């Protein structure tokens, strides 16, 4: 078959360790044989981020704004151990955090459900999509160690120069720690609109939850902004579509989620979304079976795998040992980006290819051919564990037959 021609490039952000190996294999086996792939390439591997003083991350986000669609490989966020391992100039920030802040986007994560993989919560029969606010909170915090005998205060200087102070804590009897968080109304408003728009687009209820009974100013601000935007801009549309928006406390939301059957969008503040998306992914079976897309208020999309760089498998790979690494989330990052590029450029053949790639992946697993993590949890009777590259080869053969 003739290769599918693209009009506009994708922004391609390469990554680290085992996912970098998988990234190359996916392109070779699943995309390049069928698509005349056009990308603007950025190497976000840690060595190159270090060489460029992390400018490459900023450049990739700028390019994403320009082209509207990006696909990102998993990357390392360095800690002290990684500083030594990679001989880093400094402890570079999370690339995801930098990109999310620059795009002012919301992260939507949803499980990929396949036959044989039963969620740990037996009532979950439909996907639960976590919508994570991607700005502020602990990810943009300022924090300090505090010496015994110190007094910590929160001070705000108004535009007219007047100052307001509040005591945080008087550390008379012990050393301690303090942390300052912030958010901005404009970002919260974008978060609310994006979540509610996504609910309309996907015809799903939208839940939002904070802890406004304890955080009567910070969390309550989120609650008020969501309520205002829903009432003024979305209420009539939601009622016409037969879907619902409601607010509840975060602890009540957790209880509701556990008892539910799924099939809705759960909007969370940044830290809550970070934690809850991992909880939901694990309860559905695997972080490697989770889609993730960052959506900005002005319609920019960045697709990625929700998991890390699979360091343990990478060291086995370097040592010449066999690996059986799950590549499904990375495949779906590529398929999601290609589908969105096809939709925006009015290329139905590219959209069809992306959908077929996802079908080939799911069909392979449901036929009983899977990587080691899925082999341990799948309830299929006739199943076979295959290696990292063999799994992609089988998917490629299946894809060829479907096309």
URBELLIN-V522884 format. One record per residue. PSI is psi in degrees with one decimal (NA if undefined). NEAR is the number of other C-alpha atoms within 12 Angstrom. Layout:
PSI,NEAR  PSI,NEAR
This chain:
148.4,11  144.4,11  143.9,17  130.4,25  133.0,27  151.6,29  -49.6,21  139.7,28  153.3,28  152.7,41  121.8,39  120.6,39  104.8,45  163.6,41  -139.9,38  156.8,33  -136.0,30  -32.4,36  -27.5,40  -39.1,34  -46.4,33  -40.3,41  -48.6,42  -41.7,27  -40.2,26  -44.5,37  -45.8,30  -41.7,20  -30.1,27  -18.3,41  -55.8,35  -31.7,23  -18.0,23  -22.0,28  133.6,31  81.5,23  127.5,28  119.9,24  153.4,30  112.4,26  134.7,26  127.7,31  102.3,32  16.0,41  146.2,36  -41.3,42  -39.9,29  -34.8,26  -39.6,35  -41.8,28  -36.4,20  10.0,21  35.0,20  11.5,30  -30.0,23  -33.4,30  -45.1,40  -43.7,29  -38.4,27  -36.5,38  -39.3,41  -42.5,26  -36.8,30  -40.8,40  -37.7,28  -47.7,21  -19.6,29  -17.7,36  133.7,46  156.4,47  132.0,49  134.4,51  159.5,46  143.4,40  159.5,37  131.0,37  110.0,31  145.1,28  -169.4,18  -38.3,15  -41.8,14  -29.3,20  -44.1,20  -45.1,13  -41.3,15  6.5,24  55.9,19  150.3,25  -36.2,21  172.2,23  87.2,24  148.9,34  165.9,27  125.1,26  -38.5,38  -43.2,43  -41.8,33  -46.6,29  -42.5,41  -41.6,40  -41.5,32  -32.8,30  -13.5,37  48.0,39  174.0,43  134.1,51  123.2,47  122.3,43  131.1,44  143.7,42  150.0,41  112.7,39  130.1,37  155.6,34  135.2,23  -21.5,27  104.7,33  127.8,27  150.6,32  -25.6,19  107.0,24  -22.2,18  -13.1,20  101.6,27  -11.2,24  157.6,25  145.6,36  121.5,40  121.4,42  124.7,47  113.5,45  122.0,43  131.4,48  31.3,45  144.8,40  -155.9,32  -142.6,30  -20.0,22  -13.2,28  31.1,23  165.6,17  128.0,16  152.8,16  150.6,14  145.2,16  132.6,22  143.9,18  135.8,16  -5.7,14  160.7,21  125.1,22  133.6,26  151.9,19  121.4,19  133.6,15  128.1,14  117.5,11  165.2,10  -30.3,8  3.8,8  -11.1,9  149.4,10  136.2,13  131.8,14  141.9,13  136.7,13  127.3,15  -53.6,18  146.9,22  107.3,20  63.0,20  -34.5,14  -1.6,13  150.6,15  164.6,18  -163.1,21  151.1,20  159.3,24  133.5,21  126.4,21  157.1,20  163.7,23  170.2,28  143.3,23  -40.4,23  -39.9,20  -39.3,32  -40.1,39  -42.0,31  -42.0,30  -48.2,44  -47.0,47  -41.4,37  -43.6,39  -46.4,45  -36.9,41  -40.8,34  -37.3,36  -42.9,35  -45.0,29  -38.2,18  0.6,20  53.3,23  147.4,28  151.7,31  124.5,41  143.8,40  139.4,47  135.4,42  -162.2,36  59.6,26  -16.7,22  -25.4,17  -47.9,13  84.5,15  -10.9,14  -54.6,17  -61.7,25  -34.8,32  -28.8,25  -41.8,28  -48.9,38  -46.4,35  -41.3,24  -43.5,28  -46.4,40  -43.2,27  -47.5,18  -38.1,27  -49.1,33  -41.9,21  -29.5,15  -22.0,21  -17.1,28  -50.1,26  -40.3,17  -41.3,21  -44.2,27  -40.1,18  -36.1,12  -11.6,19  27.0,16  170.5,27  143.8,27  133.6,36  155.2,25  143.4,30  167.2,29  151.0,26  -37.3,29  -35.2,21  -38.2,17  -42.2,26  -45.2,27  -42.2,13  -41.9,22  -45.8,33  -33.1,24  -9.0,15  175.2,20  0.7,17  -167.8,31  31.7,26  172.1,37  127.0,43  106.0,47  131.3,49  149.5,45  169.6,43  -56.5,40  -42.8,27  -43.4,32  -35.7,33  -48.2,32  -48.6,19  -30.9,33  -36.9,40  -38.2,31  -47.0,28  -43.4,39  -45.3,36  -40.8,27  -27.3,30  -12.4,37  -40.1,34  139.8,39  -26.3,35  -0.4,38  47.6,43  126.1,41  154.3,43  126.8,46  133.4,41  123.5,48  123.5,42  160.1,40  -25.7,31  17.8,21  34.2,28  139.5,36  131.6,44  118.0,48  141.1,46  167.2,49  144.3,49  -9.1,43  -176.5,36  -160.3,34  2.3,37  59.8,31  -42.9,23  -44.4,19  -33.8,28  -42.5,25  -34.8,17  -43.7,18  -45.0,24  -31.0,15  4.4,11  11.0,10  152.3,14  146.7,20  157.0,30  74.3,32  132.9,43  118.2,43  8.8,54  -46.0,49  -35.8,43  -38.1,48  -45.0,48  -24.4,44  -45.2,45  -45.0,50  -38.5,43  -43.3,38  -41.9,45  -39.7,49  -45.8,33  -40.1,38  -41.7,40  -40.1,30  -45.9,25  -33.2,24  5.6,22  51.6,18  84.6,21  -30.1,20  -31.6,24  -37.7,35  -44.2,28  -41.8,27  -46.2,37  -44.2,35  -39.4,28  -36.3,31  -42.6,41  -41.5,38  -43.3,30  -37.9,34  -48.3,42  -42.5,33  -38.7,28  -45.7,34  -42.2,41  -18.1,26  -3.8,25  7.7,30  118.7,35  166.9,40  171.8,35  -39.0,27  -40.5,29  -34.2,38  -37.4,28  -25.6,21  -18.2,27  139.3,31  7.7,20  143.8,22  -45.5,16  95.9,15  152.6,23  131.3,26  128.9,28  165.0,27  173.3,27  -54.2,34  -36.7,30  -38.6,27  -45.6,39  -33.9,40  -43.9,28  -43.3,31  -41.5,38  -40.5,33  -42.0,21  -42.8,26  -43.3,29  -41.1,22  -34.4,15  -29.8,20  NA,25
